[in-house]
Amino acid sequence: MHNIGELDKKLLVLLIDNARASVSHLAKQLGVSRLTVQSHMNQLERGGVIKGYTLRWHEEFLEQQISAHILIATDQKLIAQIVRALEKITVIKSLSSISGEFDLVAQLKAPSTQELDEAMDSMAQIEGVERTQTSVLLSKKFER
């Protein structure tokens, strides 16, 4: 893992705010040369700190999406097969293993209740999925 210095920390804060910022803009914000910024970005990538660059959704767009968490109880012997099948359902944005009564939790974002319902039906058809419990998110109170 890469040793993160003060310049790296400042650079990461700027990239978290806007991963599409140009190297020139970042250099100006940091008060260093473009070459210095590019060098630090390359080191952070090679060091495993930066895996990739992505976009952040605008809140107005996200408010149009229907978000849900689905708890999934599985046959543990088939968990790898179940995970591979769930990866193919595009409205599932993340999947985590959890402790307790259920084995997995999926976070879904769909543009309509119909697409959410289709995804839930697809999940129920996967061999080894024993039962699910869905919670539709109504509003976000805060995010960090």
C-alpha positions in Angstrom: 0.0 0.0 0.0 1.2 3.5 -0.9 2.3 5.8 1.9 0.0 8.8 1.7 1.5 12.2 2.3 -0.1 15.6 2.8 -0.2 16.4 -0.9 -1.8 13.0 -1.6 -4.5 13.6 1.0 -5.3 17.0 -0.5 -5.4 15.5 -4.0 -7.7 12.7 -2.9 -10.1 15.2 -1.3 -10.3 17.1 -4.6 -10.8 13.9 -6.6 -13.5 12.7 -4.2 -15.3 16.0 -4.8 -14.8 15.7 -8.6 -13.1 12.7 -10.1 -13.3 14.3 -13.6 -11.3 17.4 -12.6 -8.5 18.0 -15.1 -4.9 17.6 -14.0 -4.4 21.4 -14.8 -7.3 22.3 -12.5 -6.0 20.0 -9.7 -2.5 21.5 -10.0 -3.9 25.0 -9.8 -6.0 24.1 -6.7 -3.0 22.4 -5.0 -0.4 25.1 -6.0 1.9 22.6 -7.7 2.8 21.7 -11.3 0.7 19.5 -13.6 3.6 17.0 -13.7 3.6 16.8 -9.9 -0.2 16.1 -9.8 0.1 13.5 -12.6 3.1 11.8 -10.9 1.1 11.6 -7.6 -2.0 10.3 -9.3 0.1 7.6 -11.0 1.8 6.6 -7.7 -1.6 6.4 -6.0 -2.9 4.2 -8.8 0.1 1.9 -8.7 0.1 1.8 -4.9 -3.5 0.6 -4.8 -5.0 3.7 -3.3 -6.9 4.8 -6.4 -8.7 1.9 -8.1 -10.5 3.9 -10.7 -12.4 7.1 -11.4 -16.2 7.3 -11.4 -19.1 9.7 -11.4 -21.4 10.9 -8.7 -25.1 11.0 -9.5 -26.9 14.3 -9.2 -29.4 14.3 -6.3 -32.3 15.1 -8.6 -31.6 12.1 -10.8 -31.2 9.8 -7.7 -34.5 11.1 -6.3 -36.1 9.7 -9.5 -34.6 6.2 -8.8 -36.3 3.7 -6.5 -33.8 2.3 -4.0 -34.3 -0.8 -2.0 -32.3 -3.2 0.3 -33.1 -6.9 -0.1 -32.1 -9.3 2.6 -31.4 -12.8 1.1 -31.4 -16.1 3.0 -29.5 -18.8 1.0 -28.5 -22.4 0.9 -24.9 -21.9 2.0 -23.6 -24.7 -0.2 -24.7 -22.7 -3.3 -23.5 -19.2 -2.2 -20.9 -18.8 -4.9 -23.4 -19.8 -7.6 -26.0 -17.4 -6.1 -23.5 -14.5 -6.1 -22.6 -15.1 -9.8 -26.3 -15.1 -10.7 -27.0 -11.9 -8.7 -24.1 -10.2 -10.4 -26.1 -10.5 -13.7 -29.0 -8.5 -12.3 -28.0 -5.0 -13.4 -30.2 -3.0 -10.9 -28.2 -4.6 -8.0 -25.6 -2.0 -7.2 -23.9 -3.8 -4.4 -24.0 -7.1 -2.6 -22.6 -7.8 0.8 -22.4 -10.8 3.1 -24.0 -10.2 6.5 -24.3 -11.9 9.9 -27.7 -12.9 11.4 -30.8 -14.5 10.0 -30.0 -13.6 6.4 -26.8 -14.2 4.5 -26.6 -11.4 2.0 -27.9 -7.9 1.5 -28.3 -6.4 -2.0 -28.7 -2.7 -2.6 -30.8 -2.0 -5.7 -31.5 1.2 -7.7 -34.2 1.0 -10.4 -35.9 3.6 -12.5 -39.3 2.2 -11.9 -41.2 -0.1 -9.5 -41.7 -2.5 -12.4 -38.0 -2.9 -12.9 -37.5 -3.4 -9.2 -40.3 -6.0 -9.1 -38.7 -7.8 -12.1 -35.3 -7.9 -10.3 -37.0 -9.3 -7.1 -38.7 -12.0 -9.2 -35.4 -12.8 -10.8 -33.7 -13.1 -7.4 -36.4 -15.5 -6.2 -35.9 -17.8 -9.2 -32.2 -18.3 -8.4 -31.5 -21.8 -7.2 -30.4 -21.7 -3.5 -32.2 -18.5 -2.7 -34.5 -19.6 0.1 -36.3 -16.3 1.0 -35.9 -12.6 0.7 -37.1 -9.5 2.6 -37.3 -6.2 0.8 -37.2 -2.7 2.2 -37.8 0.2 -0.2 -36.0 3.4 0.9 -38.3 6.3 1.2 -36.0 9.2 1.9 -32.4 9.9 2.8 -31.9 11.6 6.1 -28.2 12.2 5.6 -25.1 10.8 3.9 -21.4 11.0 4.8 
